[in-house]
């Protein structure tokens, strides 16, 4: 059923990539937000809790990045390859709007 929906929307196997990308962006946002919250917190106890959460968010970001690199969805050290992936994803999104 999922393959049918993917084919119907023209996305093929891109849904895993899109989900992973969204997850990566969310993890990156969490890192940024926890870091900012630590600088605004007055109590040492709360800072310690936020540091634990920050470290967990960093580990999540690393795990997601490693998954995406292994699957070929993300090429952080190959700008041209990453650009091509991003252009393909953008083109797919544009064509979805036409359907």
MARBAPA-713708 format. One record per residue (C-alpha): residue in three letters; x negated, y, z negated. Coordinates in steps of 0.02 Angstrom, whole numbers, plus 50000, padded with zeros to 5 digits. Last residue first. Example, Ala and Ser with C-alpha at 12.3 -4.5 7.8 and 13.67 -1.06 7.14 Angstrom:
% residues 2
ser493164994749643;ala493854977549610;
END
This chain:
% residues 99
unk500325084850474;unk499385101150504;unk498915103250321;unk498125086150323;unk497055091750469;unk496305105750365;unk495915093850222;unk495065081650340;unk494015095650414;unk493505101250240;unk492995083550193;unk491995081750354;unk491165098650325;unk490705093750146;unk489945077250204;unk488965086150340;unk488335099150216;unk487805085350097;unk486785076950234;unk485975093550280;unk485605097950098;unk484765081550054;unk484275082049870;unk486025082649796;unk486715069849920;unk488465065449861;unk489745053249929;unk488475039849977;unk489205027149855;unk487605026649752;unk487505045649751;unk489325046949694;unk489065034249555;unk487465042849496;unk488355059749494;unk489815052449396;unk488625044849268;unk487625060949253;unk489185071549230;unk489835059449099;unk488165060249006;unk488225079249009;unk490025078948946;unk489525067348804;unk488075078848758;unk489255093748757;unk490495084248647;unk489125080348522;unk488545098448529;unk490345104048498;unk490445093348342;unk488795100348278;unk489335118148315;unk490945114948218;unk489975109448066;unk488735123748079;unk490145136548072;unk490115152548176;unk490565146648350;unk490395158148501;unk488745151148567;unk489385133448547;unk490955137848644;unk489925143648793;unk488975127248799;unk490595117448781;unk491385127148924;unk489915124949044;unk489775106349009;unk491665104349028;unk491625113549194;unk490285101649258;unk491345086849201;unk492855094049291;unk491855096649451;unk491225078749442;unk492985071949414;unk493625081749563;unk492195074949668;unk492525057149609;unk494375058649653;unk493965065949824;unk492675052449861;unk493855038649809;unk495215046649917;unk494085047650069;unk494255029550120;unk495475033050262;unk496115050850240;unk497225051750392;unk498795054050288;unk499595038150355;unk497955028750346;unk497735033150163;unk499555028850128;unk499365011750212;unk497725008550121;unk498605012149956;unk500005000050000;
END
